Amino acid sequence: MSTTSKRSLDSQLLGRRTFLGAALGTCVGTPLARLSLVQLAASRSGSLTKERRDSMSPAQVIEELKKGNERFRTGKMTPRDYLAEKRASAAGQYPAAVILGCVDSRVPAEIIFDTGIGDAFIGRVAGNVVNDDMLGSMEFACAVSGAKVVLVLGHTACGAVKGAIDDVVLGNLTGLLARIKPAIPATEFDGEKSSKNAPYVDAVARASVVLGLGEIRRRSPILEDLEKKGTIKITGAMYDLSSGMVNFVV
């Protein structure tokens, strides 16, 4: 192997990391100079492990999600070996968070938080509404599988929110939009209250996220108890389609 090729390989291996890797890598406390390339690659490749996940607090998991979003926004996303992550997670999964997002094709949580296979549970439904099935999934993710964060992720220019504002009636969608409508009177807004007014739509979407957090705590004693004990954190955020920025709302 030429010197140039070896340097390129070294650089690739040094840059490889997984979700939470900076805080939880197995090489923490060990000088990089003492690590062989094989050891370094092994410590920064593959899927999230139980040991790494369990050593994190909910606040640290949220911080890593924020860092992942920053990497996404700045075009510095983690180089990933998805086949390695697939192999590492085949025998078991230890996600750090469960994210309830909208079905909108422009809001793929795994990408905007720069996470890999096995890092997070992802649930998606139009308007990121909280329903019984989603609550059950969150309870499984946290009480059974050990996830540390429940995140409700709304976004700007949400079509479901616009539909709720316009009182759209369309088959089963009607019932889904009814879950968003309580956010309309709960939204404090000075200006035109119309689905054609983007800032108003976004304000309603944000209010819907906040109300969704209350729904989770009210309708799931299991999750509420885990949060009271400090085992998990229930939080919400808004994703800006234009900037790529995720802003946590609570």
Sine and cosine of phi, psi and omega as CSV:
sin_phi,cos_phi,sin_psi,cos_psi,sin_omega,cos_omega
0.00,0.00,0.72,-0.69,-0.01,-1.00
-0.95,0.32,0.32,-0.95,0.02,-1.00
-0.88,0.48,-0.64,0.77,0.00,-1.00
-0.90,0.44,-0.69,0.72,0.01,-1.00
-0.90,0.44,-0.66,0.75,0.00,-1.00
-0.90,0.44,-0.66,0.75,0.02,-1.00
-0.89,0.45,-0.62,0.78,0.02,-1.00
-0.89,0.45,-0.69,0.72,0.02,-1.00
-0.90,0.44,-0.69,0.73,0.03,-1.00
-0.85,0.53,-0.69,0.73,-0.03,-1.00
-0.89,0.45,-0.67,0.74,0.00,-1.00
-0.89,0.45,-0.68,0.73,-0.04,-1.00
-0.93,0.37,-0.62,0.78,0.01,-1.00
-0.91,0.40,-0.51,0.86,-0.04,-1.00
-1.00,0.09,-0.20,0.98,-0.09,-1.00
-0.98,0.21,0.75,-0.66,0.05,-1.00
-0.43,-0.90,0.33,-0.94,0.06,-1.00
-0.93,-0.36,0.13,-0.99,0.06,-1.00
-0.81,0.59,0.74,-0.67,-0.05,-1.00
0.95,0.31,0.08,1.00,-0.12,-0.99
-0.89,0.47,-0.60,0.80,-0.04,-1.00
-0.88,0.48,-0.59,0.81,-0.04,-1.00
-1.00,0.00,-0.40,0.92,-0.19,-0.98
-0.82,-0.58,0.13,0.99,-0.04,-1.00
-0.82,0.57,0.56,-0.83,-0.03,-1.00
-0.93,0.38,-0.19,0.98,-0.01,-1.00
-1.00,-0.07,0.19,0.98,0.01,-1.00
-0.84,0.54,0.76,-0.65,0.04,-1.00
1.00,0.06,-0.08,1.00,-0.01,-1.00
-0.95,-0.32,0.83,-0.55,0.00,-1.00
-0.83,0.56,0.69,-0.72,-0.03,-1.00
-0.86,0.51,-0.53,0.85,-0.05,-1.00
-0.89,0.46,-0.40,0.92,-0.04,-1.00
-1.00,0.02,-0.11,0.99,-0.04,-1.00
-1.00,-0.06,0.69,-0.73,0.13,-0.99
-0.97,0.23,0.30,-0.96,0.02,-1.00
-0.88,0.48,-0.59,0.81,0.02,-1.00
-0.90,0.44,-0.70,0.71,0.01,-1.00
-0.90,0.44,-0.65,0.76,-0.03,-1.00
-0.92,0.40,-0.70,0.72,0.01,-1.00
-0.89,0.46,-0.66,0.75,-0.02,-1.00
-0.91,0.43,-0.56,0.83,-0.05,-1.00
-0.97,0.23,-0.35,0.94,-0.09,-1.00
-0.91,-0.41,0.09,1.00,-0.03,-1.00
-0.91,-0.41,0.19,-0.98,0.06,-1.00
1.00,0.08,-0.21,-0.98,-0.10,-0.99
-0.99,-0.12,0.23,-0.97,0.01,-1.00
-0.89,0.46,0.73,-0.68,-0.02,-1.00
-0.99,-0.11,0.29,-0.96,0.02,-1.00
-0.89,0.46,-0.66,0.75,-0.03,-1.00
-0.89,0.46,-0.70,0.71,0.01,-1.00
-0.90,0.43,-0.74,0.68,-0.01,-1.00
-0.88,0.47,-0.73,0.68,-0.08,-1.00
-0.93,0.36,-0.37,0.93,-0.02,-1.00
-0.99,0.16,-0.12,0.99,-0.03,-1.00
-1.00,-0.08,0.56,-0.83,0.15,-0.99
-1.00,0.04,0.32,-0.95,0.08,-1.00
-0.81,0.58,-0.65,0.76,0.00,-1.00
-0.89,0.46,-0.61,0.79,0.01,-1.00
-0.94,0.35,-0.60,0.80,0.05,-1.00
-0.89,0.46,-0.70,0.72,0.04,-1.00
-0.87,0.49,-0.66,0.75,0.01,-1.00
-0.89,0.46,-0.62,0.78,0.02,-1.00
-0.94,0.35,-0.55,0.83,0.10,-1.00
-0.89,0.45,-0.65,0.76,0.04,-1.00
-0.89,0.45,-0.67,0.75,0.02,-1.00
-0.90,0.43,-0.63,0.78,0.03,-1.00
-0.89,0.45,-0.64,0.77,0.04,-1.00
-0.91,0.41,-0.60,0.80,0.04,-1.00
-0.90,0.43,-0.64,0.77,0.05,-1.00
-0.89,0.46,-0.65,0.76,0.02,-1.00
-0.89,0.46,-0.73,0.68,-0.07,-1.00
-0.92,0.39,-0.52,0.85,-0.06,-1.00
-0.99,-0.11,0.08,1.00,0.03,-1.00
0.94,0.33,0.44,0.90,-0.02,-1.00
-0.89,-0.46,0.70,0.71,-0.06,-1.00
-0.92,0.38,0.45,-0.89,-0.06,-1.00
-0.92,0.38,0.80,-0.60,0.14,-0.99
-0.90,0.44,0.76,-0.65,-0.10,-1.00
-0.82,-0.58,0.58,-0.81,0.15,-0.99
-0.96,-0.29,1.00,-0.03,-0.08,-1.00
-0.90,0.44,-0.51,0.86,0.04,-1.00
-0.92,0.39,-0.64,0.77,0.05,-1.00
-0.91,0.42,-0.65,0.76,0.03,-1.00
-0.91,0.41,-0.62,0.79,0.05,-1.00
-0.88,0.47,-0.71,0.70,0.00,-1.00
-0.91,0.41,-0.66,0.75,-0.06,-1.00
-0.92,0.39,-0.50,0.87,-0.08,-1.00
-0.99,-0.14,-0.06,1.00,-0.09,-1.00
-0.87,0.49,-0.59,0.81,-0.06,-1.00
-1.00,0.05,-0.19,0.98,-0.02,-1.00
0.06,-1.00,0.46,-0.89,-0.01,-1.00
-0.81,-0.58,0.58,-0.81,-0.03,-1.00
-0.65,-0.76,0.87,0.50,-0.03,-1.00
-0.89,0.46,0.52,-0.85,-0.03,-1.00
-1.00,-0.02,-0.32,0.95,-0.07,-1.00
-0.55,-0.84,0.37,-0.93,0.18,-0.98
-0.86,-0.52,0.82,-0.57,-0.11,-0.99
-0.90,-0.44,0.83,-0.56,0.09,-1.00
-0.98,-0.18,0.94,-0.33,-0.02,-1.00
-0.87,-0.50,0.02,-1.00,0.01,-1.00
-1.00,0.09,0.41,-0.91,0.02,-1.00
-0.95,0.30,-0.16,0.99,-0.01,-1.00
-0.74,0.67,0.77,-0.63,-0.09,-1.00
-0.92,0.39,-0.24,0.97,-0.04,-1.00
-1.00,-0.04,0.08,1.00,-0.07,-1.00
-0.80,-0.60,0.88,0.47,0.05,-1.00
-0.98,0.18,0.96,-0.28,-0.12,-0.99
-0.84,0.54,-0.63,0.78,-0.03,-1.00
-0.86,0.50,-0.56,0.83,-0.05,-1.00
-0.99,0.11,-0.72,0.69,-0.09,-1.00
-0.95,0.33,-0.28,0.96,0.11,-0.99
-0.96,-0.27,0.06,1.00,0.03,-1.00
0.79,0.62,0.80,0.59,0.05,-1.00
-0.95,-0.31,0.26,-0.97,-0.03,-1.00
-0.90,-0.44,-0.14,-0.99,0.02,-1.00
-0.90,0.44,0.79,-0.62,0.04,-1.00
1.00,0.00,0.01,1.00,-0.07,-1.00
-1.00,0.04,-0.54,0.84,-0.09,-1.00
-0.51,-0.86,0.59,-0.81,0.19,-0.98
-0.98,0.18,0.69,-0.73,-0.01,-1.00
-0.81,-0.59,0.83,-0.56,0.12,-0.99
-0.89,-0.46,0.66,-0.75,-0.04,-1.00
-0.70,-0.72,0.73,-0.69,0.08,-1.00
-0.44,-0.90,0.54,-0.84,-0.04,-1.00
-0.79,0.61,0.76,-0.64,0.01,-1.00
0.97,0.25,0.17,0.99,-0.05,-1.00
0.65,0.76,0.72,0.69,-0.03,-1.00
-0.98,0.21,0.51,-0.86,0.03,-1.00
-1.00,-0.03,0.89,-0.45,0.07,-1.00
-0.80,-0.61,0.02,-1.00,-0.09,-1.00
-0.87,0.50,-0.67,0.75,-0.02,-1.00
-0.92,0.40,-0.63,0.78,0.04,-1.00
-0.92,0.39,-0.64,0.77,0.05,-1.00
-0.88,0.48,-0.69,0.72,0.04,-1.00
-0.88,0.47,-0.63,0.78,0.03,-1.00
-0.91,0.42,-0.64,0.77,0.03,-1.00
-0.91,0.41,-0.64,0.77,0.03,-1.00
-0.90,0.44,-0.65,0.76,0.07,-1.00
-0.88,0.47,-0.73,0.68,-0.06,-1.00
-0.86,0.50,-0.65,0.76,-0.10,-1.00
-1.00,-0.06,-0.80,0.61,-0.10,-1.00
-0.96,0.27,-0.50,0.87,-0.03,-1.00
-0.99,-0.17,-0.74,0.67,-0.13,-0.99
-1.00,-0.08,-0.25,0.97,0.13,-0.99
1.00,-0.05,0.27,0.96,0.06,-1.00
-0.88,0.47,0.52,-0.85,-0.12,-0.99
-0.98,-0.20,-0.29,0.96,-0.10,-1.00
-0.71,-0.71,0.69,-0.73,0.19,-0.98
-0.94,-0.34,0.88,-0.47,-0.05,-1.00
-0.86,-0.51,0.85,-0.53,0.14,-0.99
-0.99,-0.11,0.87,-0.49,-0.13,-0.99
-0.92,-0.40,0.96,-0.27,0.12,-0.99
-1.00,-0.05,0.00,-1.00,0.01,-1.00
-0.44,-0.90,0.29,-0.96,0.01,-1.00
-0.95,0.31,0.36,-0.93,0.06,-1.00
0.80,0.60,0.65,0.76,-0.06,-1.00
-0.97,0.25,0.84,-0.54,-0.01,-1.00
-0.90,0.43,-0.57,0.82,0.01,-1.00
-0.92,0.39,-0.62,0.78,0.05,-1.00
-0.91,0.42,-0.67,0.74,0.06,-1.00
-0.87,0.49,-0.66,0.75,0.02,-1.00
-0.89,0.45,-0.63,0.78,0.04,-1.00
-0.91,0.41,-0.66,0.75,0.02,-1.00
-0.89,0.46,-0.64,0.77,-0.03,-1.00
-0.99,0.10,0.00,1.00,0.00,-1.00
0.84,0.55,0.73,0.68,-0.01,-1.00
-0.92,0.40,0.66,-0.75,0.07,-1.00
-0.87,-0.50,0.90,-0.44,-0.03,-1.00
-0.37,-0.93,0.99,-0.12,0.07,-1.00
0.76,0.65,-0.73,-0.68,-0.02,-1.00
-0.94,0.33,-0.31,0.95,0.04,-1.00
-0.89,0.46,-0.50,0.87,-0.02,-1.00
-0.83,0.55,-0.72,0.69,-0.01,-1.00
-0.93,0.38,-0.57,0.82,0.03,-1.00
-0.91,0.41,-0.71,0.71,-0.02,-1.00
-0.90,0.43,-0.47,0.88,0.03,-1.00
-0.88,0.47,-0.44,0.90,0.02,-1.00
-0.96,0.27,-0.35,0.94,0.01,-1.00
-1.00,0.01,-0.48,0.88,-0.13,-0.99
-0.83,0.56,-0.54,0.84,0.05,-1.00
-0.85,0.53,-0.38,0.92,0.01,-1.00
-0.95,0.31,-0.36,0.93,-0.05,-1.00
-0.91,0.40,-0.82,0.58,0.05,-1.00
-0.94,0.34,-0.33,0.94,0.00,-1.00
-0.99,0.16,-0.15,0.99,-0.06,-1.00
-1.00,0.03,0.84,-0.54,0.09,-1.00
-1.00,-0.01,0.88,-0.47,-0.10,-1.00
-0.46,-0.89,0.75,-0.66,0.09,-1.00
-0.97,-0.23,0.92,-0.40,-0.03,-1.00
0.61,-0.79,-0.14,-0.99,-0.03,-1.00
-0.93,0.37,0.86,-0.52,0.01,-1.00
-1.00,-0.09,0.99,0.12,-0.08,-1.00
-0.60,-0.80,0.46,-0.89,0.05,-1.00
-0.93,0.38,-0.21,0.98,0.04,-1.00
-1.00,0.04,-0.13,0.99,0.02,-1.00
-0.99,-0.16,0.98,-0.22,-0.11,-0.99
-0.82,0.57,-0.72,0.69,0.00,-1.00
-0.87,0.50,-0.58,0.82,0.02,-1.00
-0.93,0.37,-0.70,0.71,0.04,-1.00
-0.84,0.55,-0.69,0.72,-0.02,-1.00
-0.92,0.38,-0.57,0.82,0.03,-1.00
-0.91,0.40,-0.65,0.76,0.04,-1.00
-0.92,0.40,-0.64,0.77,0.02,-1.00
-0.88,0.48,-0.66,0.75,0.02,-1.00
-0.91,0.41,-0.69,0.73,0.03,-1.00
-0.88,0.47,-0.59,0.81,0.02,-1.00
-0.90,0.43,-0.61,0.79,0.06,-1.00
-0.88,0.47,-0.74,0.67,-0.02,-1.00
-0.88,0.48,-0.69,0.72,0.03,-1.00
-0.90,0.43,-0.56,0.83,0.03,-1.00
-0.89,0.45,-0.60,0.80,0.05,-1.00
-0.90,0.44,-0.65,0.76,0.05,-1.00
-0.90,0.44,-0.61,0.79,0.04,-1.00
-0.89,0.46,-0.67,0.75,0.00,-1.00
-0.87,0.49,-0.75,0.67,-0.02,-1.00
-0.92,0.40,-0.62,0.78,-0.05,-1.00
-0.96,0.29,-0.64,0.77,-0.13,-0.99
-1.00,-0.08,-0.14,0.99,0.03,-1.00
-0.78,-0.63,1.00,-0.01,0.08,-1.00
-0.84,0.55,-0.49,0.87,0.00,-1.00
-0.89,0.45,-0.77,0.63,-0.02,-1.00
-0.94,0.35,-0.61,0.79,0.03,-1.00
-0.88,0.48,-0.66,0.75,0.00,-1.00
-0.92,0.40,-0.66,0.75,0.03,-1.00
-0.89,0.46,-0.60,0.80,0.02,-1.00
-0.94,0.35,-0.66,0.75,0.02,-1.00
-0.88,0.48,-0.54,0.84,0.02,-1.00
-0.98,0.18,-0.18,0.98,-0.02,-1.00
1.00,0.08,0.11,0.99,-0.01,-1.00
-0.95,0.32,-0.60,0.80,0.01,-1.00
-0.74,-0.67,0.20,-0.98,0.15,-0.99
-0.79,-0.61,0.78,-0.63,0.08,-1.00
-0.98,-0.18,0.86,-0.52,-0.10,-1.00
-0.57,-0.82,0.16,-0.99,-0.02,-1.00
-0.70,-0.72,0.30,-0.95,-0.01,-1.00
-0.42,-0.91,0.33,-0.94,0.08,-1.00
-0.86,-0.51,0.73,-0.69,0.03,-1.00
-0.97,-0.23,0.78,-0.63,0.01,-1.00
-1.00,-0.04,0.89,-0.45,-0.05,-1.00
-0.88,0.47,-0.53,0.85,-0.05,-1.00
-0.98,0.21,-0.73,0.68,-0.09,-1.00
-1.00,-0.02,-0.38,0.92,-0.09,-1.00
0.99,0.15,0.10,0.99,-0.06,-1.00
-1.00,0.09,0.70,-0.72,0.15,-0.99
-0.98,-0.21,0.86,-0.51,0.04,-1.00
-0.94,-0.35,0.87,-0.49,0.03,-1.00
-0.97,0.25,0.73,-0.68,-0.13,-0.99
-1.00,-0.08,-0.37,0.93,0.05,-1.00
-0.56,-0.83,0.00,0.00,0.00,0.00
